[in-house]
Amino acid sequence: MKAIIVHGGAGTIRNEERIPKILEGVREAVLAGWKELKRGSALDAVEEAVKVLEDNPIFNAGTGSVLTLDGKVEMDAAIMGSNLEAGAVAGVWGIKNPISVARKVMEKTDHVLLVGEGAVRFARLVGFEEYNPITEERLEQWKKLKEKLLKEASIPHWKRISELIREYPELLRSTVGAVAFDGEEIVAGTSTGGVFLKMFGRVGDTPIIGSGTYANEFAGASCTGLGEVAMKLLLAKTATDFVKSGMDAQKASEAAIELATQHFGNDNMGIIMVDRNGDIGFARNTKHMSVAYLREGMKKPIADI
């Protein structure tokens, strides 16, 4: 039973006029992934779906990534299959599609995770050209938010940024991802620009295998929200363990979010899953999380937020 689900990030969308464009974006991504899935490859499907989301500036990944405290882009991405092959990059810049670089790490190196300058050098080595993912909208947002942060604290630090996120929960609408099953292999992929005004050098859950991205013979999962929560709970791997224990993808997704809420409260996490039966699951403890999914037997994708 082939199936694919994508997400465009969890959080709060205060400007509801953006919702139709967000739904259009996840719908476009799942259709692009489904086209590849029909050809037979969950790996190609996940990469293509995530690339579509990375190329859409309304999402916080690839083009449109948010900026660090010092006004730069540091992107993370990971991809993993149920054969436990995985590749990831962290803190990269000057790249259009980090998910594709993550796949190259998986396929062309003996490593799982490359970071920073080394990851960028590898990307250039395997043919990825220089690209500026910073948009004018993100630059203007960064200027306004940094000015506000500096007014409230002479030395900005994570506690202050956390307070800013609580005041402006839309900042948490980060990360994109996809999970697919082609009848044989499950693949999960995730990509993000991180959290607005994050400390330079900060890496979230997305490229940490088991935290924001994970796949095995039972299920695949991609997380979105505040990365530190997913990292402390190894949430993506934990969710697949729930499937191993007998839950379907939906019950496992709900259990994973319940765990996050139990330990860290509301408004911090979302997750999407596909299990080995082709069942789809998704859950969140935020106000919004854009998703779209499609599986055999459906005439068109369902998109929700």
C-alpha positions in Angstrom: 0.0 0.0 0.0 1.9 3.0 -1.2 1.5 6.2 0.8 3.1 9.6 1.3 2.6 12.5 3.8 4.3 15.9 4.0 4.3 18.7 6.5 5.1 22.3 6.3 5.8 23.0 9.9 4.0 23.3 13.3 3.2 26.4 15.2 0.7 29.3 15.1 -0.3 31.1 11.9 -1.6 34.5 13.0 -2.0 35.8 9.4 -4.7 33.5 8.3 -4.5 35.0 4.8 -1.4 32.9 4.3 -3.3 29.6 5.0 -4.5 29.0 1.4 -0.9 29.5 0.1 0.4 27.1 2.7 -2.1 24.5 1.9 -1.4 24.9 -1.8 2.3 24.4 -1.0 1.9 21.2 0.9 -0.5 19.9 -1.7 1.9 20.6 -4.5 4.7 18.9 -2.6 2.7 15.7 -1.9 1.7 15.5 -5.6 5.3 15.8 -6.7 6.2 13.1 -4.3 3.4 10.9 -5.4 4.5 11.1 -9.0 7.9 9.7 -8.0 6.2 7.1 -5.7 4.2 5.7 -8.6 7.4 5.1 -10.4 8.4 2.9 -7.5 10.9 4.8 -5.2 10.1 6.1 -1.7 13.5 7.7 -1.6 12.9 9.7 -4.8 9.4 10.6 -3.5 10.6 12.0 -0.2 13.5 13.9 -1.8 11.3 15.5 -4.5 8.5 16.4 -2.0 10.9 18.1 0.3 12.6 19.9 -2.5 9.3 21.4 -3.6 8.8 22.7 0.0 12.4 24.0 0.2 11.8 25.9 -3.1 8.7 27.6 -1.7 9.6 30.7 0.3 6.5 30.5 2.4 8.2 27.6 4.3 11.2 27.7 6.6 13.6 25.5 4.7 15.8 26.1 1.7 14.7 29.4 0.1 12.9 31.3 2.8 15.0 29.9 5.7 15.0 32.0 8.8 18.1 33.9 10.0 20.4 33.3 12.9 21.1 36.0 15.6 23.9 37.4 13.4 21.8 37.5 10.2 22.9 34.4 8.4 21.3 31.2 7.2 22.3 27.9 8.7 20.1 25.0 7.4 19.8 21.4 8.5 18.4 18.4 6.6 18.3 14.6 6.9 17.0 11.6 4.9 16.8 8.0 6.1 15.4 4.7 4.8 14.1 1.6 6.5 17.4 -0.2 5.6 18.9 2.2 8.2 20.9 4.0 5.6 21.0 7.7 6.4 22.5 11.0 5.5 22.4 14.5 7.0 23.8 18.0 6.9 23.8 20.7 9.6 24.6 24.4 9.7 24.9 24.7 5.9 24.6 27.8 3.7 24.7 28.8 0.1 22.7 25.7 -1.0 19.3 25.5 -2.7 18.3 22.1 -1.6 19.9 20.7 1.6 17.8 17.5 1.4 19.6 16.6 -1.8 23.0 17.2 -0.2 21.9 15.0 2.7 21.0 12.2 0.2 24.5 12.5 -1.4 26.0 12.2 2.1 24.1 8.9 2.5 25.0 7.6 -1.0 28.5 8.8 -1.6 30.2 8.8 1.9 30.7 6.4 4.8 29.3 9.0 7.1 25.9 10.0 8.4 26.3 13.7 9.3 28.4 16.5 7.8 28.4 20.0 9.3 29.2 23.6 8.5 32.0 24.4 6.1 32.9 20.7 5.6 29.3 20.0 4.5 29.3 23.0 2.1 32.7 21.9 0.6 31.3 18.4 0.1 28.2 19.9 -1.6 30.4 21.9 -4.0 32.5 18.8 -4.7 29.5 16.8 -5.8 28.1 19.6 -8.0 25.8 21.8 -5.9 26.2 25.4 -7.1 26.3 28.5 -4.9 22.8 29.8 -4.1 21.5 32.5 -1.7 18.3 31.3 0.1 17.7 34.6 2.0 14.5 36.3 1.0 13.6 40.0 1.6 10.7 39.0 3.8 13.0 37.0 6.1 15.5 39.8 6.2 12.9 42.3 7.3 11.5 40.0 9.9 15.0 39.4 11.3 15.7 43.2 11.6 12.4 43.8 13.5 12.8 40.8 15.8 16.4 41.4 16.6 15.7 45.1 17.4 13.0 44.0 19.8 15.2 41.4 21.4 18.1 43.8 21.9 15.7 46.3 23.6 14.8 43.7 26.2 18.2 42.3 26.9 21.7 43.7 26.6 23.1 40.2 26.1 20.7 38.0 24.0 20.5 34.4 25.0 18.2 31.4 24.6 16.0 32.2 27.5 15.2 35.6 25.9 14.6 33.9 22.5 12.3 31.4 24.2 10.3 34.3 25.7 10.2 35.9 22.2 8.8 32.6 20.8 6.1 32.5 23.4 5.1 36.0 22.6 5.2 35.4 18.8 4.4 31.7 18.4 4.4 32.0 14.6 8.2 32.0 14.8 7.9 28.3 15.7 6.4 27.4 12.3 9.5 25.8 11.2 10.7 22.7 9.3 9.3 20.8 6.4 9.3 17.0 5.9 8.0 14.0 4.1 7.5 10.3 4.8 6.7 7.7 2.1 6.2 3.9 1.7 6.6 2.3 -1.7 5.4 -1.1 -0.8 8.9 -2.2 0.3 10.9 0.6 1.8 9.9 3.4 4.2 11.8 6.7 3.8 11.7 9.8 6.0 13.2 13.2 5.2 13.2 16.6 7.0 14.7 20.0 6.2 14.7 23.3 8.1 16.2 26.7 8.5 15.9 26.3 12.3 14.4 28.8 14.7 14.4 32.5 14.1 17.3 34.3 16.0 18.8 31.0 17.0 22.4 31.2 18.3 24.9 30.9 15.5 26.0 27.3 15.4 22.8 25.9 17.0 21.7 22.6 15.5 18.2 21.3 16.1 16.6 17.9 15.8 16.2 17.7 12.0 19.6 16.3 11.2 20.0 14.2 14.3 19.0 10.7 13.4 16.3 9.5 15.8 15.4 13.0 17.0 13.7 14.8 14.1 14.1 12.1 11.4 14.0 8.4 11.5 12.9 5.3 9.5 13.2 1.6 10.1 11.3 -1.6 9.0 8.3 -0.6 11.2 7.7 3.1 10.3 9.2 6.4 9.4 8.7 9.8 11.1 9.5 13.5 10.6 9.2 16.0 13.4 8.6 19.7 13.4 8.5 22.3 16.1 11.1 23.2 18.8 14.0 21.0 18.1 15.3 20.8 21.6 12.1 19.0 22.7 12.5 16.3 20.0 16.2 15.9 20.7 15.7 15.3 24.4 13.0 12.7 23.7 14.5 11.1 20.6 11.0 11.6 19.4 11.1 10.3 15.8 12.7 7.0 17.0 10.4 6.8 20.0 7.4 7.1 17.6 8.6 4.2 15.5 9.1 2.2 18.7 5.4 2.8 19.4 4.6 1.2 16.1 6.9 -1.7 16.9 5.0 -2.2 20.1 1.7 -2.6 18.1 0.3 0.8 17.4 -0.5 2.0 13.9 0.9 5.3 12.6 -1.9 7.5 13.9 -1.8 6.1 17.4 2.0 6.3 17.5 1.9 9.9 16.3 -0.6 10.8 19.1 1.4 9.0 21.7 4.6 10.8 20.6 3.0 14.2 20.9 1.4 13.2 24.2 4.9 12.4 25.5 6.2 15.8 24.3 3.3 17.6 26.0 3.8 15.6 29.2 7.4 16.7 29.5 7.5 20.1 28.0 3.9 21.5 27.8 1.9 22.6 24.8 2.8 24.5 21.6 6.1 22.9 20.8 5.8 19.9 18.5 4.2 18.1 15.6 5.0 14.8 13.8 4.0 12.9 10.6 4.4 9.1 10.1 3.8 6.3 7.7 4.0 2.6 8.9 4.8 -0.6 7.0 1.1 -1.2 6.3 1.0 2.1 4.4 -1.1 3.7 7.2 -0.6 7.4 7.7 -0.5 9.3 11.0 0.0 12.9 12.2 -0.4 14.8 15.4 0.5 18.1 17.0 0.2 20.1 20.2 0.4 23.4 18.4 -2.5 25.4 17.0 -1.5 24.6 13.4 0.5 22.1 11.4 0.1 22.0 7.6 0.0 18.5 6.2 -1.0 16.8 3.0 -1.2 13.1 2.2 -2.1 10.6 -0.5 -2.3 6.8 -0.5 -3.4 4.2 -2.9 -7.2 4.3 -3.3 -7.4 8.0 -2.9 -8.3 10.1 -6.0 -6.7 13.3 -4.7 -4.6 14.4 -1.8 -6.1 15.7 1.5 -4.5 18.9 2.8 -5.2 20.2 6.3 -3.8 22.7 8.7 
